[in-house]
């Protein structure tokens, strides 16, 4: 039984297009540890070798030169399902 977990997923913009070069990090307050990864050209990321925990906070931080808004999301249980986050550009309005 592995004592390590991984969190992976894809970052996409409001149009469903992958976003490259975004820093995605995972932090566990209870484990006092975390790691991160930059998104690839297809928007994918994989944060590996994380200690088992049920309180990971996922932070998505764009480079200051990119027009995206930082995001955070709490994960209560790491699953085998990839996490897909939609990223909105600053100043963009979504029409419903």
Secondary structure as UniProt FT lines:
FT   STRAND          4..13
FT   TURN            14..15
FT   STRAND          23..28
FT   TURN            29..32
FT   STRAND          33..38
FT   TURN            41..42
FT   STRAND          44..51
FT   STRAND          56..61
FT   TURN            64..65
FT   STRAND          71..75
FT   STRAND          83..87
FT   TURN            90..91
//
